[in-house]
Amino acid sequence: MLGNHENLRWQYQWGGNQLINLRTLVWDDEYDEPQRQLGTIIIPADPPPIIQARPEQYDIDENPVSVRYTLDGRVRVVSYMPEPVERIVSVQGNLRP
């Protein structure tokens, strides 16, 4: 291709967190746009920790009553509302599936 030197442009590419001049002169139709994926990804700092963080008690919130069977076939019911209360209920018949 023939043309003037003044119509050429410098080729750039990402390096780190800035554009680097590759020191190559190219025509407009041969120019490659710099790819941002070749640059460094800047990740923000972690947020400050929560003081005395405690996990939510999802199981108690979603299942306020727990029903289980004892070895002798009786039903064990634990209610968590408003405080944990356990009682064992005798039921006639076999309730196991």
C-alpha positions in Angstrom: 0.0 0.0 0.0 1.3 3.4 -0.9 0.7 6.5 1.2 2.1 9.3 3.2 3.9 8.8 6.5 1.5 11.3 8.1 -1.4 9.0 7.5 0.0 6.2 9.6 -0.9 5.8 13.2 0.8 4.1 16.2 -0.5 0.7 17.3 -1.4 0.4 21.0 -2.1 -2.5 23.3 -3.1 -2.9 26.9 -0.3 -3.7 29.3 -1.0 -3.7 33.1 -3.4 -0.8 33.7 -2.4 1.4 30.8 -2.1 1.5 27.1 1.4 0.6 25.7 2.7 1.9 22.4 4.0 -1.1 20.4 6.1 1.3 18.4 4.5 0.0 15.1 3.0 2.4 12.5 0.0 1.0 10.8 -2.6 2.2 8.3 -6.2 2.9 9.5 -7.6 -0.2 7.9 -4.9 -2.4 9.6 -5.3 -0.8 13.1 -6.3 -3.2 15.8 -8.4 -1.8 18.7 -6.7 -2.5 22.0 -8.3 -5.4 23.8 -9.2 -4.5 27.4 -9.1 -8.2 28.4 -5.3 -8.1 28.0 -5.1 -5.4 30.8 -5.0 -5.9 34.5 -8.3 -6.4 36.3 -8.4 -4.1 39.3 -10.4 -5.8 42.1 -11.7 -3.5 44.9 -10.7 -4.2 48.4 -12.8 -6.5 50.6 -15.4 -4.8 52.8 -14.7 -4.5 56.5 -15.8 -7.5 58.5 -19.0 -7.5 60.6 -18.2 -7.4 64.3 -19.7 -10.4 66.2 -21.5 -11.8 63.1 -23.9 -14.6 63.8 -25.6 -16.8 61.2 -29.3 -16.7 60.7 -31.2 -19.7 62.2 -33.1 -20.5 59.0 -34.2 -24.0 60.1 -35.9 -22.6 63.2 -37.5 -19.8 61.3 -38.8 -22.0 58.5 -39.7 -25.1 60.6 -41.0 -23.9 64.0 -42.0 -27.4 64.9 -39.8 -30.5 64.6 -41.5 -33.9 64.6 -39.4 -37.1 65.0 -40.1 -40.6 66.1 -38.4 -42.3 69.1 -37.2 -45.9 68.9 -40.4 -47.2 70.6 -42.6 -45.5 68.1 -43.7 -42.5 70.1 -43.7 -39.1 68.5 -41.2 -36.5 69.7 -42.4 -32.9 69.1 -40.1 -29.9 69.6 -41.6 -26.4 69.3 -39.3 -23.4 69.0 -41.9 -20.7 69.4 -41.4 -18.6 71.5 -38.8 -20.8 73.2 -37.7 -24.4 72.7 -40.2 -26.9 74.3 -39.8 -30.6 73.9 -42.6 -33.1 74.6 -43.0 -36.8 73.7 -46.5 -37.8 72.7 -47.8 -41.4 72.7 -49.9 -42.2 69.6 -51.7 -45.4 68.9 -50.6 -47.3 65.8 -47.6 -47.2 63.7 -46.9 -43.7 62.3 -43.7 -44.6 60.5 -43.9 -44.5 56.7 
